[in-house]
Amino acid sequence: MSDNELNLQQPLRIRRGFRLQWEPVQNGHVLLYPEGMIQLNDSAAHILKLVDGQRSIEQIISELQTQFPDVSGLDEDVLTFMGVAHAQFWLEYC
């Protein structure tokens, strides 16, 4: 597996030095890191709230499908987001 491929079974966490939090000034969730801040949309924040070092991408997708059974293409959207987040080094495998 190359560095940019996702492992769907291995738990991941938000990278050390990054922190997900609600930012009242931004009226939304942000991902803070030493050099700055990434403002997240609601979907991205909802996904990242499930990234806890215990769940794999498969488990996160399964949980989201249970929470939002009427959303079609949810698995593809989550995989796309996770791929971007991993490529941007927001996430790391445990």
Stockholm file with secondary structure:
# STOCKHOLM 1.0

chainA/1-94         MSDNELNLQQPLRIRRGFRLQWEPVQNGHVLLYPEGMIQLNDSAAHILKLVDGQRSIEQIISELQTQFPDVSGLDEDVLTFMGVAHAQFWLEYC
#=GR chainA/1-94 SS CCTTSCCSSSCEEECTTCEEEEETTTTEEEEEETTEEEECCHHHHHHHHTCSSSCCHHHHHHHHHHHCTTCTTHHHHHHHHHHHHHHTTSEEEC
#=GC SS_cons        CCTTSCCSSSCEEECTTCEEEEETTTTEEEEEETTEEEECCHHHHHHHHTCSSSCCHHHHHHHHHHHCTTCTTHHHHHHHHHHHHHHTTSEEEC
//
